[in-house]
């Protein structure tokens, strides 16, 4: 073991300076140096000649003895580090008292001496160094446990005692550990660079102040503390590098072992990973874990419920509502309501079957409420309006409506919008809220009877009674004109250019084209009968009457062009 101590002293490459850690015992130093030797070698057995077993033992026995020895030394190192940590905590309490005393003296001075200010700065630095020393030693003590686990797993890998299912778990843990150590190592190296800069700055201040000045003593103390703190960080970085190397070695061994697994073992390992992911706890609500497996199961159950809701609602719409002799609009309204009701039942059933409490959606519900408040008012407004339209039914499928001057028939009423088809076969998607917020004309809300008004003008001097009789004849003969209510013909006015007659009659109208067609046919028939009776339909005209005191003087004058030709 003496050779090992000599080799470690030559290769440890750490600055020899004073450290607040208590000195290691010889056994602890031997354990640490053996730890240094064990780590870099790919085959630890070949490197550990001082502790190797006798030549009569087999390679497996020697390797097992090596791992046992490493774990034994790590246990002893853990015990010694624990004792050092207790000592450092005692030193930390002393540093806190010294700093508090110096700070009280500084606060009591009205015009503090520069030396006192530097003393307070030195005490503060000593306190900070003690705190960091305790923190670093605690981290190092925690790393010993992970090193013990790594050695145990290396031993199990070498002795082929690892199940294929464990390889994936160990690989994931080792990979995370390597990444964490690399991040920690980068932070510690950055801190060492900062300490080097602080040390150089403090050394420069001490050299500028001169030895004779009172504050030079405390500047020297600050320089010494910074040097010791830098050495502590150097030791911690070295320990981090060793831990990182061990974890990388373990990760490489795990990857190699995984590559050498047969296909069946790889399949078992994959299935194990899949089960681990399936049962991984994402969060918990009311002491019930929420896992990816539960989420996938809930989605599957919900999709099955969605399909059943579609089938059941359509079946009711086609068979039950038809047998109940409900009209198309009412049947579709009930079908939509039943579909969404079944959808809600499917959602709650899915949550119940996978044991996901509704309180798990409390955060989602809050976020949804905020989203509704800021950007989803129209969507929710249209949704609620759709439910009102389906319940109160101010418009139904097949109704002829007028919205914003556009005529069309209602084809579908959804929970968000309504589809209307115009006479030009153009589909208009109208938000449901528009039917409740704006004036909408429903021409066929209660029935399809609509009154039609047509005016016609005849010239002055025409037989008015004959004109009225002809209009009555036309209305009686037309098949689309209803007998009840009875058609009415009115002599409305003596117009500027004509005698105005107005006819009012009722028809059955399903589309706007039905009305336009009837109006056109009535006008054609009136024109034909008026021509046969010699009644002239008036056209715009104006008579001009001149009131003069003398007869008008009318002369014929040749134009300039006519005179030139003559």
Secondary structure, DSSP 4 states (H G I P E B T S, - for coil): -HHHHHHHHHH--------SSPPPPHHHHHHHHHHHHHHH-SSHHHH-GGG---TTS-HHHHHHHHHHHHHHHHHHHHHHHHHHHHHHHHHHHHHHHHHHHHHHHHHH-SS--HHHHHHHHHHHHHHHHHHHHHHHHHHHHHHHHHHHHHHHHHHHHHTT---HHHHHHHHHHHHHHHHHHHHHHHHHHHHHHHHHHHHHHHHHHHHHH-SSSTHHHHHHHHHHHHHHHHHHHHHHHHHHHHHHHHHHHHHHHHHHHHHTS-HHHHHHHHHHHHHHHHT-EEEEETTEEEEHHHHHHHHHHHHHHHHHHHHHHHHIIIIIHHHTT--HHHHHHHHHHHHHHHHHHHHHHHHHHTT--GGGGHHHHHHHHHHHHHH-HHHHHHHHHHHHHHHH-SS-TT-EEEETTEEEEEEEE-SSEEEEEETTS-EEEEEHHHHHHS--EETTSS-SEEEEEEEEEE-TTS-HHHHHHHHHHHHHH-TTS-SSSPPEEEEEEE-SSSEEEEEEEEEE-SSHHHHHHHHHHHHHHHHHHHHHHTPPBP----------SS---------HHHHHH-
